[in-house]
Amino acid sequence: MRHRKINKKLGRTKAPRQATLQNLATSLLLYEKVVTTEAKAKIVRPMVEKLITRGKVKSIHNKQQIAKVLHDKKAVQKVLDVLGPKYKERKGGYIRIIKMTQRQGDGAKMAQIELV
């Protein structure tokens, strides 16, 4: 049963939505700062925070679990080698969302999502 399971659809079916979020998470982890819509930023935040939490403990199992979400080997290695040790002492809250002005073309609310 899916009672009270609220998922944002972003106007896409499941596969395109997953691909969008995976690409956004990969870009965020590689470049540490991305400008996107506010809705996408709010959806990708828990996803990336779980990946960074997994990256704190460097093991083969965690590497495989991260690789399930991120299909870029450089991003997986960065989570395990750089970001995991960087946030080792931090309990959570690795990501900051900064609201920006609306997009010129369609007026969508924009936000900058970055690693703290």
C-alpha positions as CSV (number, residue, x, y, z in Angstrom):
1,M,0.0,0.0,0.0
2,R,1.2,3.5,-0.7
3,H,-0.7,5.4,1.9
4,R,0.8,8.8,2.6
5,K,3.7,8.3,0.3
6,I,4.0,11.6,-1.4
7,N,6.4,11.7,-4.4
8,K,6.8,14.7,-6.6
9,K,6.3,13.8,-10.2
10,L,8.0,16.8,-11.9
11,G,5.7,16.3,-14.9
12,R,7.5,13.2,-16.0
13,T,7.0,9.4,-15.9
14,K,9.2,7.3,-13.6
15,A,12.1,6.5,-15.9
16,P,12.7,10.1,-17.2
17,R,12.2,11.5,-13.6
18,Q,14.9,9.0,-12.2
19,A,17.3,9.9,-15.0
20,T,16.8,13.6,-14.4
21,L,17.5,13.2,-10.7
22,Q,20.5,10.9,-11.2
23,N,22.0,13.4,-13.6
24,L,21.4,16.3,-11.3
25,A,22.9,14.4,-8.3
26,T,25.9,13.5,-10.4
27,S,26.5,17.1,-11.5
28,L,26.0,18.3,-7.9
29,L,28.6,15.8,-6.5
30,L,31.1,16.5,-9.3
31,Y,30.9,20.3,-9.4
32,E,29.6,20.9,-5.8
33,K,27.2,23.7,-7.0
34,V,24.3,23.6,-9.5
35,V,21.6,26.0,-10.5
36,T,18.2,24.3,-11.0
37,T,14.6,24.7,-10.3
38,E,13.5,24.9,-6.7
39,A,11.3,21.7,-7.0
40,K,14.2,19.6,-8.4
41,A,16.5,20.9,-5.7
42,K,14.1,19.9,-2.9
43,I,13.7,16.4,-4.4
44,V,17.4,15.8,-5.0
45,R,18.6,16.9,-1.5
46,P,17.7,13.8,0.5
47,M,18.9,11.6,-2.3
48,V,22.4,13.2,-2.3
49,E,22.6,13.4,1.5
50,K,22.0,9.6,1.7
51,L,24.8,9.0,-0.8
52,I,27.2,11.2,1.2
53,T,26.3,9.4,4.4
54,R,27.0,6.1,2.7
55,G,30.3,7.5,1.4
56,K,31.5,8.0,5.0
57,V,32.3,4.3,5.4
58,K,34.5,3.2,2.5
59,S,33.5,-0.4,1.7
60,I,32.7,-2.4,-1.4
61,H,29.1,-2.7,-0.5
62,N,28.7,1.1,-0.1
63,K,30.5,1.6,-3.4
64,Q,28.1,-0.7,-5.1
65,Q,25.1,1.0,-3.5
66,I,26.3,4.4,-4.6
67,A,27.0,3.2,-8.1
68,K,23.4,2.0,-8.3
69,V,22.3,5.7,-8.2
70,L,25.3,7.4,-9.8
71,H,26.3,5.9,-13.1
72,D,29.5,8.0,-13.3
73,K,32.6,6.4,-11.9
74,K,34.2,9.7,-11.2
75,A,31.3,10.8,-9.1
76,V,31.3,7.5,-7.1
77,Q,35.0,7.8,-6.4
78,K,34.6,11.4,-5.3
79,V,31.9,10.5,-2.8
80,L,34.1,7.8,-1.3
81,D,37.5,9.5,-1.5
82,V,36.7,13.2,-1.0
83,L,33.2,13.9,0.3
84,G,32.9,11.0,2.7
85,P,36.1,11.9,4.7
86,K,35.2,15.6,4.5
87,Y,31.9,15.2,6.2
88,K,33.0,12.4,8.5
89,E,32.3,14.4,11.7
90,R,29.1,16.0,10.5
91,K,25.8,14.3,11.4
92,G,23.9,15.5,8.3
93,G,22.8,18.6,6.5
94,Y,25.5,18.5,3.8
95,I,23.5,20.5,1.2
96,R,22.3,24.1,1.2
97,I,19.5,25.4,-1.1
98,I,19.7,29.1,-1.9
99,K,16.6,30.6,-3.6
100,M,17.3,32.8,-6.6
101,T,15.2,34.9,-8.9
102,Q,12.6,33.5,-11.3
103,R,13.7,32.1,-14.7
104,Q,13.2,34.7,-17.5
105,G,11.4,32.4,-20.0
106,D,8.7,30.6,-18.0
107,G,9.0,32.2,-14.5
108,A,10.0,29.0,-12.8
109,K,11.4,29.5,-9.3
110,M,15.2,28.9,-9.4
111,A,17.5,27.8,-6.7
112,Q,21.2,27.1,-6.3
113,I,22.0,23.9,-4.6
114,E,25.5,23.5,-3.2
115,L,27.5,21.4,-0.8
116,V,28.2,23.0,2.6
